[in-house]
Amino acid sequence: MANTRTPRRNLIEGRPALIVIDIQASTFVQQDVRAIDHMPGYAERMARARVAIDKARECDIPVIFFQEVHRPNLVDFGRELDGSEDIHCLEGNPNTEVAVEQLGFLPTDYLIKKRRYSAFFGTDFEILLRGLKIDTLLLCGGLTDVCVHYSFVDGHQSDYFCRVIEDCVAGSSEPAHESALQAMEYLQTGARRSLNETLKAMEAHKTGMANAG
């Protein structure tokens, strides 16, 4: 590593939030042809995020869900259809809704709708993070190489500590998934974390908060 001054950071620095990116009903619907390519095991990885979600609630860590959604007349797609993706996530389509049953979504969770890949772009995400006094973003969901990656980058550039739960993200392909994880690790050493590591850190955070109180 070129930067020999890289400090050893905790998995959770300060106050954390679990960020669940675009795990929507379509993830769990069998389709012969998808508007967006998914790597093998995609749905299983998304379902595994439920473990992190349940643990976050147990540890009083805010859970913030993101839902990509577009108007049926396609006016807000911008350049999104110029690449590999076909039309997807249209308003009014049941498959666009958050995967409530699989993820155990609750009315007390936070839900932010977005029109672009990054969770920060054109949303009130930063206002919510400031209100909750969040320092660390724990990311899960999809796609690793698109919405997770771009949200990570914007979080990094906004000076948040960013961690990606690599068991609970999945990409458009296995090579794209791995490359995105490597790119995120490049930005913040220790960004790639396992689900087990994250669950232990959540529990330690809960214990630390209880002792501080």
N, C-alpha and C positions, 0 to 999 in steps of 0.2 A: 504494500500500500504506500502510495507516495506521501500521504499526509500522516506523518508520525505523531502529530499533535492531536489526533482525533481522540476526544475524551470518551471514557467508558460511560455510557448513558444507561439508566434504568429503562426497562421496558415501558413502565409508566412513570412519567415525570409530571408532578403536579396533579391536576384534575383530569381524568380521562373521559372520553365519550366513545361509545361503540357506533361506528358509522356503517350502515347496511346499505350497500349500493345496488340498486336495480335488480333485486331478487323479486321478480314479478311472476304472476300466475303462469305466463307462457313458458317459464322455465320447466314446469312440471307437466306440461301437455305434450303428449307424443305427437311429433310432426315428421313427415317424410322429408319435407324441405323447409328449412328455416330462413327467415329474412336475415338472420345474423348467424354466422358459423359458430359452433360450439365445439370445444375440445372434448375428447372422450371423458366420461365421468363428470360432466358439468353439473347435472342435476344433483348428483350425490354430494358434490362439494358445496353446492348452495344449501342443501338440506342440513349439512353439518353446521352451518352458521347458527342454527337454532340453539346449539349447545352454548355458544358464546353469548347469544341473546339472553337466554335464561340465566346464565351466570352473571351477566351485567346487571340485570334487574335485582338479583339476589344481593349484589354488592353495591346497590344504589348508584350505579353508573348509568348516566342517561343513554338511551338508545335512540338514535336518529336514523330513520328510514328515508331513502331516496327512491323516487319513482320517476323514470323517464316517461314523458308523455308528449304527444304531438297532436296538433289540431287535424281533423279529418281532411281539411282542404290543403294540407301539406305546407301551409304558408310559413311555418316556423322551422322547417327542416334545414333551411340554409344550404350549406355545401355538404350536409351529412350524407346525401344520396349520391355524391360524386365518386365514392369509393366502393368498397366491397359490399356495403349494407343495402338491403332493399327496404321498402316501407315497413315500419314497425312501430309498436307502442302508440297506437292511435287512441285518442279519447273515445270513450263509449264502448270500447272492446273489453269484454270481461278479462281477457288474457293480459291486458295492460295493468290491471290492478295489482297492488302488492300481494304477494302470496301469503295471505292472512293465515290460512289453516296450517301451512307447512312451517311458518315462522312464528306462529303464536302472537301475531301483531295485536297490540292492545290500544284502546283509545287514549291511554295515558302516554303512549310513545309519541315521539315527534315524527311528523311526516312532511317532507319537502318535495315538491314536484319540480322537475328541471327539464329544460328544453334542449340542453346541450350536454356534452359528455362530462365536463367537470361539475362537481357538486357546488363549486363556488361561483360559477359563471351565471349571472342573471338571477340569483336566488338570494334569500335572506339568511343563508347559512352562517355567515360571519356574525351577523347580528345575534343569532341564537347562540353561537359559541361564546361571544362576549358576555351575553346574559348569564350563561351557565358557568362562566369563568373557566373554560376548558383550555388545557395546555397540550394534552396528548390525544391524537386521533387514532383509534384502533379500527382499521379498515377491513371489511369483508365484502363479498359480492362479486359482481362481474361488470364488464369483462376486465380481467387482469391487465390486458394490454391497451385498454381504451379508457373506460370511465373510472376504474380504480386507479390506473396509472396517472391520468390527468388530474384527478382529484388529489392524489398524493402530491403531485408536483405543485399544485396551487397551494396546498396546505404547507408544504415545505417553504415555498416562497413567501408565505404569510407568517413564517416563523413558528409554526406548530411542530411539536414532536410527532412524527408520523410513523406508524407501525402497520404492517400488512400481515394479516393472519393467513399464512400461505396455504394452510389446509382448507381454508374457507373462501378461496378465490379461484376463479377459473377463466381461461382465456378463449380466444377464437381458435387457437390451435395450441398444441403443447409447446412448440418452439417459441411462439409469440408470448405465451404465458411465462415461460422461463426467462426470456429476454427482458420482459417488463419487470419481473422480480429483481433481476440483476440491476436494471436501471434504477430502481427505487433504492436498492441497497447502496448503490453508488452515491446517491444523494445524502443518505443518512445511514451511517454504519450501525448495524443492528436493527434495521428496518424490518427485515424478514424474520418473522417469529412463528413458531408452531402454535397450534391451538392449545396444547397442554401447557406450554410456557405462558400463554396469555391468560389461561384460567388461573394458574398459580399467582400470576401478577395481580389479577383482579381480587383474588382472595387476600393477598398481602395488603393491597390498597384498602380493602374493607377493614382489615384488622388495624392498620395504621390510622385510619380515620376514627375508628372506635376508641383507640388509645388516646388520640389527640383530643377527643371530645370529653 
